[in-house]
């Protein structure tokens, strides 16, 4: 029973007792009894009225509690005719008004933080108390395997990506990232990221979050500036040395006639060997300087199939003599694409030449029937993909991030110039590219051309 009804019961019981006492005066003093009964009834009515007035603040308090529980902060309590009670009502309304303003401010701040989070170029991944993904911004949703990952663990997303044939990808590396650590990570396509795991406290419990920032362009730009400076210094010193040495060697050949025939032959052989080595050194540094001094591309519409057909005819006899089949695997009809034909031809010649050398180095005599280089020109999702696929399997254990770094090569005696030149040409055209091993043991160089 509530306090209100207990008070009503007490008031009614007390007055009923008074009425019973007055009935005892009915025989001796009937008029006094009637007067007392009237007083008791008046007292009962006055008690009920005072009790209602006394309990009226409880009603306002209950109504205020309901408004708070339902979060109806914009509502207001109606004023009473009692001035003292109105002070309480005014206090409740003031509290509701302040709560309403604070809610508006929190909503505005939350909206601002949401917009800021969505506009942040870094990927932000927030986990709940159970380690499941609870929040992803737009940059995080763009990462492979995180498009619709809310409610899942990062490990489960990583397993799905790895099962799709992407290898040990970025998500698996992020999942293994220790708390408070920052590391340089690489995805299956060779793009490089800086990942950092942190934590914050929510309602007294720790929650983890990840910040992922792509550094591919910044690192490539820094690498380019470094190797350009290095090559310029080397070219200056080597060219000066080669020119001076060449002049001295030419002068020394004039002394052959002063030697005996036997000594003259040995002398000439030694001088000519040094001259060849000197010229080879000059050609070596010249190949690097061509990368540094590459002109800006002059874009004109060009037919990609015509370029690849020329390369196919150029290498057909060389491939046939080595037991390699080179042919189109797929060739869609695509429109002409704006590019610098000369630079792209040079880059694609390097790609096909590398593919031919990879097939020759990666396949034994028993596999001669399976030595292949295939071209693919495909229209996909509004873009054109050009692929050069070779049956060599030389990239299985090579990290993707190393393939286009300066001076890196998988060939014995190689200098790492070819892919460096290709990367520079593709970057200047703004084409996305990828060099990776496929699931069937082949190697595919994919270039996405802007149509």
C-alpha positions as CSV (number, residue, x, y, z in Angstrom):
1,X,0.0,0.0,0.0
2,X,1.3,3.4,-0.9
3,X,2.0,6.2,1.5
4,X,-1.0,8.2,0.2
5,X,-3.5,5.4,0.9
6,X,-2.0,4.6,4.3
7,X,-2.5,8.2,5.3
8,X,-6.1,8.1,4.0
9,X,-6.7,4.9,6.0
10,X,-5.3,6.5,9.2
11,X,-7.4,9.6,8.7
12,X,-10.6,7.6,8.1
13,X,-9.9,5.2,11.0
14,X,-9.3,8.1,13.5
15,X,-12.5,9.9,12.5
16,X,-14.6,6.7,12.6
17,X,-13.4,6.2,16.2
18,X,-14.5,9.8,17.0
19,X,-17.9,9.2,15.4
20,X,-18.3,6.0,17.4
21,X,-17.6,7.9,20.6
22,X,-20.1,10.6,19.8
23,X,-22.8,8.0,19.2
24,X,-22.5,7.0,22.9
25,X,-23.9,10.5,23.7
26,X,-27.1,10.0,21.7
27,X,-29.3,9.0,24.7
28,X,-28.0,11.5,27.2
29,X,-27.0,14.5,25.1
30,X,-28.3,14.2,21.5
31,X,-27.7,17.8,20.6
32,X,-24.1,17.6,21.7
33,X,-23.7,14.3,19.7
34,X,-25.0,16.0,16.5
35,X,-22.6,18.9,17.0
36,X,-19.6,16.7,17.6
37,X,-20.5,14.6,14.5
38,X,-20.6,17.7,12.4
39,X,-17.2,18.7,13.8
40,X,-15.8,15.2,13.1
41,X,-17.1,15.3,9.5
42,X,-15.6,18.8,9.0
43,X,-12.3,17.6,10.4
44,X,-12.4,14.7,8.1
45,X,-12.9,16.9,5.0
46,X,-10.3,19.3,6.2
47,X,-7.9,16.4,6.7
48,X,-8.5,15.1,3.3
49,X,-7.9,18.5,1.7
50,X,-4.7,19.1,3.7
51,X,-3.5,15.6,2.9
52,X,-4.0,16.2,-0.9
53,X,-2.1,19.5,-0.7
54,X,0.7,17.9,1.3
55,X,1.0,15.1,-1.2
56,X,0.7,17.3,-4.3
57,X,4.6,17.7,-4.5
58,X,4.9,13.9,-4.7
59,X,2.7,14.0,-7.9
60,X,5.0,16.6,-9.5
61,X,8.0,14.7,-8.5
62,X,6.6,11.5,-10.0
63,X,5.7,13.4,-13.2
64,X,9.2,14.9,-13.3
65,X,10.7,11.4,-12.8
66,X,8.7,10.0,-15.7
67,X,9.9,12.9,-18.0
68,X,13.5,12.1,-17.1
69,X,13.0,8.4,-17.6
70,X,11.5,9.0,-21.1
71,X,14.0,11.8,-21.8
72,X,11.3,14.3,-22.7
73,X,13.4,17.2,-21.7
74,X,11.5,19.6,-23.9
75,X,8.3,19.1,-21.8
76,X,7.4,21.5,-18.9
77,X,5.3,21.0,-15.7
78,X,2.2,23.1,-15.3
79,X,2.2,25.7,-12.5
80,X,0.0,25.3,-9.4
81,X,-2.1,27.8,-7.6
82,X,0.1,27.3,-4.5
83,X,3.0,29.8,-4.5
84,X,5.2,27.6,-2.4
85,X,4.6,24.6,-4.7
86,X,5.3,26.8,-7.7
87,X,8.9,27.2,-6.4
88,X,9.4,23.5,-6.7
89,X,7.7,23.4,-10.2
90,X,10.0,26.2,-11.3
91,X,13.0,24.3,-10.1
92,X,11.9,21.2,-12.0
93,X,11.3,23.2,-15.1
94,X,14.7,24.9,-14.8
95,X,16.4,21.5,-14.5
96,X,14.5,20.2,-17.6
97,X,15.5,23.3,-19.6
98,X,19.2,22.8,-18.7
99,X,19.0,19.1,-19.5
100,X,17.4,20.0,-22.9
101,X,20.2,22.5,-23.7
102,X,22.9,20.1,-22.7
103,X,21.3,17.4,-24.9
104,X,21.2,19.8,-27.8
105,X,24.9,20.6,-27.2
106,X,25.8,16.9,-27.0
107,X,23.9,16.2,-30.1
108,X,25.7,19.0,-32.0
109,X,29.0,17.9,-30.7
110,X,28.3,14.3,-31.6
111,X,27.2,15.3,-35.1
112,X,30.4,17.4,-35.5
113,X,32.6,14.4,-34.3
114,X,30.7,12.1,-36.7
115,X,31.3,14.4,-39.6
116,X,35.0,14.9,-38.6
117,X,35.4,11.1,-38.2
118,X,34.0,10.5,-41.7
119,X,36.2,13.2,-43.2
120,X,39.4,11.9,-41.6
121,X,41.6,10.3,-44.3
122,X,43.0,7.8,-41.7
123,X,41.0,4.7,-41.2
124,X,39.5,4.5,-37.7
125,X,38.3,1.1,-36.3
126,X,36.7,1.1,-32.8
127,X,36.0,-2.1,-30.9
128,X,33.4,-2.8,-28.2
129,X,34.0,-4.4,-24.8
130,X,34.0,-7.9,-26.4
131,X,36.5,-7.0,-29.1
132,X,34.0,-6.8,-31.9
133,X,34.0,-3.9,-34.4
134,X,31.5,-1.3,-33.3
135,X,32.5,1.7,-35.4
136,X,34.1,2.2,-38.8
137,X,34.6,5.5,-40.7
138,X,34.5,5.8,-44.4
139,X,38.3,5.3,-44.8
140,X,38.1,2.1,-42.8
141,X,35.2,0.7,-44.8
142,X,37.3,1.2,-47.9
143,X,39.8,-1.3,-46.6
144,X,39.5,-4.8,-48.1
145,X,37.2,-7.0,-46.0
146,X,35.8,-4.2,-43.8
147,X,33.0,-2.9,-46.0
148,X,30.2,-4.4,-43.7
149,X,32.1,-5.7,-40.7
150,X,30.2,-4.2,-37.8
151,X,29.6,-6.8,-35.1
152,X,32.4,-9.0,-36.2
153,X,35.9,-9.6,-34.9
154,X,38.9,-8.4,-36.9
155,X,40.3,-11.9,-36.8
156,X,37.2,-13.3,-38.5
157,X,37.4,-10.6,-41.2
158,X,41.1,-11.4,-41.8
159,X,40.2,-15.1,-42.2
160,X,37.6,-14.3,-44.9
161,X,40.1,-12.1,-46.8
162,X,42.9,-14.7,-46.5
163,X,40.5,-17.4,-47.6
164,X,39.7,-15.4,-50.8
165,X,43.4,-15.8,-51.9
166,X,44.8,-12.5,-50.7
167,X,47.5,-14.1,-48.5
168,X,48.4,-12.8,-45.1
169,X,46.8,-9.4,-45.6
170,X,46.5,-6.1,-43.8
171,X,43.7,-7.1,-41.4
172,X,45.7,-10.1,-40.0
173,X,48.6,-7.8,-39.4
174,X,46.4,-5.2,-37.7
175,X,44.8,-7.9,-35.5
176,X,48.2,-8.9,-34.3
177,X,49.3,-5.4,-33.6
178,X,50.2,-5.0,-29.9
179,X,48.5,-2.3,-27.7
180,X,50.4,1.0,-27.8
181,X,52.6,-0.1,-30.7
182,X,52.9,1.6,-34.2
183,X,54.2,-0.4,-37.1
184,X,54.7,-0.1,-40.9
185,X,52.4,-2.7,-42.6
186,X,51.9,-3.9,-46.1
187,X,48.8,-5.3,-47.8
188,X,48.7,-7.9,-50.5
189,X,48.9,-5.3,-53.3
190,X,52.1,-3.8,-51.9
191,X,50.5,-0.6,-50.5
192,X,52.1,0.5,-47.2
193,X,50.3,1.7,-44.1
194,X,51.1,2.8,-40.6
195,X,49.0,1.0,-38.1
196,X,48.6,2.0,-34.4
197,X,46.6,0.4,-31.6
198,X,45.4,2.4,-28.7
199,X,42.7,2.3,-26.0
200,X,40.3,4.5,-24.1
201,X,38.0,3.9,-21.1
202,X,34.2,3.9,-21.5
203,X,32.1,3.5,-18.3
204,X,35.1,2.2,-16.5
205,X,36.1,-0.5,-19.0
206,X,38.9,-0.5,-21.6
207,X,38.0,-0.3,-25.3
208,X,40.6,-0.7,-28.1
209,X,40.8,1.2,-31.4
210,X,43.0,1.2,-34.5
211,X,44.3,4.0,-36.6
212,X,45.5,3.1,-40.1
213,X,47.1,5.7,-42.3
214,X,48.2,4.9,-45.9
215,X,51.8,6.0,-46.6
216,X,52.3,4.6,-50.0
217,X,52.5,7.9,-51.9
218,X,54.5,9.6,-49.2
219,X,57.1,6.8,-49.0
220,X,57.4,6.5,-52.8
221,X,57.9,10.3,-53.1
222,X,60.6,10.2,-50.4
223,X,62.2,7.1,-52.0
224,X,62.1,8.9,-55.4
225,X,63.7,12.0,-54.1
226,X,66.4,10.0,-52.4
227,X,67.4,7.7,-55.3
228,X,67.2,10.7,-57.8
229,X,69.7,12.6,-55.6
230,X,71.9,9.5,-55.3
231,X,71.8,8.7,-59.0
232,X,72.7,12.3,-59.9
233,X,75.7,12.2,-57.6
234,X,76.8,8.8,-58.9
235,X,76.3,9.8,-62.5
236,X,78.4,12.9,-62.1
237,X,81.2,11.1,-60.5
238,X,81.1,8.0,-62.7
239,X,80.8,10.0,-66.0
240,X,83.7,12.1,-65.0
241,X,85.7,9.0,-64.2
242,X,84.6,7.1,-67.3
243,X,85.4,10.0,-69.6
244,X,88.9,10.6,-68.1
245,X,89.7,6.8,-68.0
246,X,88.5,6.4,-71.6
247,X,90.7,9.2,-72.8
248,X,93.7,7.7,-71.0
249,X,93.0,4.2,-72.4
250,X,92.8,5.6,-75.9
251,X,96.1,7.3,-75.4
252,X,97.7,4.1,-74.1
253,X,96.9,2.2,-77.3
254,X,99.3,4.4,-79.2
255,X,102.2,2.7,-77.3
256,X,101.5,-0.7,-78.8
257,X,104.0,-0.1,-81.6
258,X,106.8,0.4,-79.1
259,X,106.3,-3.0,-77.6
260,X,107.3,-6.4,-78.9
261,X,104.7,-8.4,-80.8
262,X,104.0,-10.7,-77.9
263,X,103.8,-7.9,-75.3
264,X,101.8,-5.8,-77.8
265,X,99.1,-8.4,-78.1
266,X,98.7,-8.8,-74.3
267,X,98.8,-5.1,-73.8
268,X,96.1,-4.5,-76.4
269,X,93.9,-7.3,-75.0
270,X,94.1,-5.8,-71.5
271,X,93.5,-2.3,-72.7
272,X,90.5,-3.3,-74.8
273,X,89.0,-5.3,-71.9
274,X,89.3,-2.3,-69.6
275,X,87.7,-0.1,-72.3
276,X,84.7,-2.5,-72.6
277,X,84.3,-2.5,-68.8
278,X,84.6,1.2,-68.8
279,X,81.9,1.5,-71.5
280,X,79.7,-1.0,-69.6
281,X,80.0,1.1,-66.5
282,X,78.9,4.2,-68.5
283,X,75.9,2.3,-69.9
284,X,75.0,1.1,-66.5
285,X,74.8,4.6,-65.0
286,X,73.1,5.9,-68.2
287,X,70.2,3.5,-67.7
288,X,69.6,4.9,-64.2
289,X,69.9,8.5,-65.4
290,X,67.2,7.8,-68.0
291,X,64.8,7.1,-65.1
292,X,65.7,10.4,-63.4
293,X,65.6,12.5,-66.6
294,X,62.4,11.0,-67.9
295,X,60.3,13.8,-69.6
296,X,56.8,14.6,-68.6
297,X,54.3,12.4,-70.5
298,X,52.6,13.9,-73.6
299,X,49.1,12.5,-73.5
300,X,47.5,11.6,-76.8
301,X,44.8,9.0,-77.6
302,X,46.4,5.6,-78.3
303,X,45.1,2.1,-79.0
304,X,46.3,-0.2,-76.3
305,X,45.8,-3.3,-78.5
306,X,48.0,-1.9,-81.2
307,X,50.8,-1.3,-78.7
308,X,50.6,-4.8,-77.4
309,X,50.3,-6.3,-80.9
310,X,53.6,-4.6,-81.8
311,X,55.3,-6.0,-78.7
312,X,53.9,-9.4,-79.4
313,X,55.3,-9.5,-82.9
314,X,58.6,-8.1,-81.6
315,X,59.1,-10.9,-79.1
316,X,57.4,-13.7,-80.9
317,X,60.5,-15.2,-82.5
318,X,62.6,-14.8,-79.4
319,X,59.9,-16.6,-77.3
320,X,59.5,-19.3,-80.0
321,X,63.3,-20.0,-80.0
322,X,63.1,-20.4,-76.2
323,X,60.1,-22.6,-76.2
324,X,57.7,-20.0,-74.8
325,X,54.2,-19.4,-76.1
326,X,53.2,-15.7,-76.2
327,X,49.6,-14.9,-77.2
328,X,46.4,-13.0,-76.3
329,X,44.3,-14.7,-73.7
330,X,41.5,-12.1,-73.8
331,X,41.1,-8.9,-75.8
332,X,38.0,-6.8,-75.3
333,X,37.2,-3.9,-77.6
334,X,38.2,-0.8,-75.6
335,X,38.3,2.9,-76.7
336,X,41.6,4.8,-77.2
337,X,43.2,5.9,-74.0
338,X,45.2,9.1,-73.5
339,X,48.8,8.2,-72.8
340,X,52.4,8.9,-73.9
341,X,52.7,6.1,-76.4
342,X,56.5,6.2,-76.4
343,X,56.9,6.0,-72.6
344,X,54.2,3.3,-72.3
345,X,55.8,1.2,-75.0
346,X,59.2,1.3,-73.2
347,X,57.5,0.4,-69.9
348,X,55.5,-2.5,-71.4
349,X,58.6,-3.8,-73.3
350,X,60.3,-4.0,-69.9
351,X,57.3,-5.8,-68.4
352,X,57.2,-8.4,-71.2
353,X,61.0,-8.8,-71.2
354,X,60.9,-9.5,-67.5
355,X,58.1,-12.0,-68.0
356,X,60.1,-13.8,-70.7
357,X,63.2,-14.0,-68.5
358,X,61.0,-15.2,-65.5
359,X,59.5,-18.0,-67.6
360,X,62.9,-19.1,-68.8
361,X,64.3,-19.0,-65.3
362,X,61.3,-20.5,-63.5
363,X,60.5,-23.5,-65.6
364,X,62.6,-26.6,-66.3
365,X,62.8,-28.7,-69.5
366,X,60.0,-30.9,-68.3
367,X,57.7,-27.9,-68.1
368,X,58.5,-26.6,-71.6
369,X,54.9,-27.2,-72.8
370,X,53.6,-24.9,-70.1
371,X,55.9,-22.0,-70.7
372,X,53.5,-19.2,-71.5
373,X,53.1,-15.4,-71.6
374,X,49.5,-14.3,-71.9
375,X,48.1,-10.8,-72.6
376,X,44.7,-9.7,-71.2
377,X,42.9,-6.5,-72.1
378,X,39.6,-6.4,-70.2
379,X,36.9,-3.8,-69.6
380,X,36.0,-4.0,-65.9
381,X,33.7,-1.8,-63.8
382,X,34.3,1.3,-65.9
383,X,38.1,0.8,-66.1
384,X,40.4,-1.0,-68.5
385,X,42.7,-3.7,-67.1
386,X,45.9,-4.7,-69.0
387,X,47.6,-7.8,-67.7
388,X,50.8,-9.6,-68.6
389,X,50.7,-13.1,-67.1
390,X,53.7,-15.4,-67.2
391,X,54.0,-19.0,-66.0
392,X,57.2,-18.3,-64.1
393,X,56.9,-18.6,-60.4
394,X,59.6,-16.3,-59.0
395,X,57.5,-14.1,-56.7
396,X,56.1,-16.7,-54.3
397,X,58.4,-15.7,-51.4
398,X,59.0,-12.0,-52.4
399,X,57.2,-9.4,-50.2
400,X,55.1,-7.2,-52.4
401,X,56.6,-4.0,-51.0
402,X,60.0,-4.9,-52.3
403,X,59.1,-5.4,-56.0
404,X,59.2,-1.7,-57.0
405,X,61.9,-0.5,-54.6
406,X,65.0,1.0,-56.2
407,X,67.8,-1.5,-57.0
408,X,65.8,-4.5,-55.9
409,X,65.8,-7.5,-58.4
410,X,65.1,-11.2,-58.3
411,X,67.4,-11.9,-61.3
412,X,70.9,-13.0,-60.9
413,X,73.2,-10.2,-62.1
414,X,70.2,-7.8,-62.3
415,X,70.3,-4.2,-61.4
416,X,66.7,-3.4,-60.5
417,X,66.3,-0.7,-63.1
418,X,63.5,-2.2,-65.2
419,X,60.7,-2.2,-62.6
420,X,61.9,1.2,-61.3
421,X,61.5,2.6,-64.8
422,X,58.0,1.0,-65.2
423,X,56.9,2.3,-61.8
424,X,58.0,5.8,-62.8
425,X,56.1,5.7,-66.1
426,X,52.9,4.4,-64.5
427,X,53.0,6.8,-61.7
428,X,53.4,9.7,-64.1
429,X,50.4,8.5,-66.0
430,X,48.4,8.0,-62.7
431,X,47.7,4.3,-63.5
432,X,47.2,1.9,-60.6
433,X,49.3,-1.3,-60.9
434,X,50.1,-4.6,-59.2
435,X,52.7,-7.3,-59.6
436,X,51.9,-10.5,-57.7
437,X,51.8,-14.2,-57.8
438,X,48.5,-15.8,-58.7
439,X,46.8,-18.7,-57.0
440,X,47.8,-21.1,-59.8
441,X,51.5,-20.4,-59.5
442,X,51.8,-17.8,-62.3
443,X,52.8,-14.2,-62.0
444,X,50.5,-11.3,-63.2
445,X,51.4,-7.7,-63.8
446,X,48.1,-5.8,-63.8
447,X,47.7,-2.2,-64.9
448,X,44.4,-0.3,-64.5
449,X,44.2,2.3,-67.3
450,X,42.0,5.4,-67.0
451,X,39.6,5.2,-70.0
